[in-house]
Each structure stands twice: as C-alpha cells, then as structure tokens.
Amino acid sequence: MTARSAGIAHARTGAAFGRAVPWALRVVALALLLLPCLWMAGAAFMPTLERLDHPLRIWPAAPTLEHFASVWSNGIGAPLANSLLVGFGTTLLALALAFPAAYALVRLRFPARLDLLFLMLVLALKLMPPITIAVPLFALAKRLHLLDSTFGLMLAYQIYALPMAIWMLLAFVRDVPVEYEEAACIDGAGLARRLVQIVLPLCAPGLIATAIFVFIAAWNEFLIALLFVSTPSRFTLPLAIAGYVTENGIDWGDLMSAGLLASLPTLAVAGYVQRYLLRGFAGGLK
C-alpha cells in the first residue's frame, strides 16, 4: 500500500469516526433522558411483590394495573380535574393579558423609555425564584380572601405565567410586518380590529407555543398550590402526588402510576399541537 493510499484510508476512517461520535453521544443522551421515564412506567405496572424481590428490575415480568386502580380508588380523579381547570384557566388568562401587552411594547411609543423599564421588570419577575415571592403572595391572597379557591390559584400563577407569556410573545409580534397594519389603517380599521383580524392570526403559532409552556408550568407548579390550597377536594395533582410520600414509607407503585397519569395530559397536548409548536419555535428564533 502506497503512502497516498494509506493517507486516504486514514482520512476515511477519521471521517467515519467523526460521524459516529456525535451519533453515539446522541444515543447516550437519549438513553439518559428515557431511562427515568422507562423506570417510572415499569414501576407503575410492576406488582408490589416483584418490586420487593427485584428492586433493580426496570420492566415487570408480569405487568399489572393494580396501582392504577389503587390511585383511582383513592380519588386521583378530583386533583386531575382541578389541575386541568387551573392549567387551562391560567393559560387563557395569561394569553388574554400578555398578547395586548406584547403588542403595546412592540408597536406603541412610551415616554422616557418606560417600555424598557417594563421589559426589565418582566425579565426580573421571570427570573425571580418563586420562593422569594411566595410568602408575600400568600399574605396578599389572604387579605383578599383568595385562599383555597381555584380562581385565586389562577391569579397567583400569573406572577410567573404572565412574564413568561409576554417575553415569548414579543418576538412573534415583532415578526408581523407593520405594513399589513398600515394598509388596514388606511382602510379605516381601528386598533382593536387590527389587533384581532391581522396580528392575532399571524401570531397563532406563537400563541400556541406560549400556551403550551404556560400550561406545563401551571400543571407542574407545587409551591404556590401548597401555600394556597388546604382543602383536599381542591388539591391539584402535584399536591395529591406528594401525599404518597409519608412518614410510614413510599408506595413506589402508586407514586409512579400517579406520576405517569400526571405526565399524560401534557404529552397529549404537546403532541396534538406539535406542528404549531415547531412553527412557533421557528418564528421566535427569526
């Protein structure tokens, strides 16, 4: 073999190795992401005795629905319904307030750069840990008699849902060509009509992407719900799932089956609107 042939073979080997390494890293990363989900699903379908005999087994030899029947008989349906109500209510309220706010920040002129000040406030609220405002929020809700109510929980969730929604919608509103609105203005369309008939349809993918993130954040929220809700019939799903961890021990089968049930609605919603979600990401990155 000549030196040239050896060099070509070495280059091909190096190129093949260079292509294989990224794929290997992707496979490892995917395995690390899926392994906890697989373990949760396996524990949810694994009989209690099998879990005790084989604690390291990931998937059961004889799958069963006993844990799902157990959590359903213990009343997981009410927290599931409460979480759906709070999640959709929080999302609708956040979008109804965030969309006009994002439009105003993009299109309107503010004196003394008040728009920049407002954006900094929105960013600060978005980055602020919930624990720093949980206690003042609790005191305010108690004074307004909003504790232990679904509507009060929806309002409290706006403290992080609204900044998130405004910040995400800014990019989508900014991408709408102002010429469309100018043409509509020449035809006599007012601000409300331009906002509803022109800007809103063009921002639909962004609105859906924002709605998904707000809904998931509200669905997973635990701290504020723990402070605000004390009646078991008004518990959200995270509060109900936390109840499976007691001083007497943890029933991993019931806990994982409840966790699996909690993950299904968000997966279903995200999967159903996946096309709009990808379009929303593409629009926001322009």
Summary of the structure (lengths in Angstrom):
residues: 286
radius of gyration: 25.1
end to end distance: 51.7
largest distance: 86.8
contacts: 820
relative contact order: 0.13
helix: 80%
strand: 1%
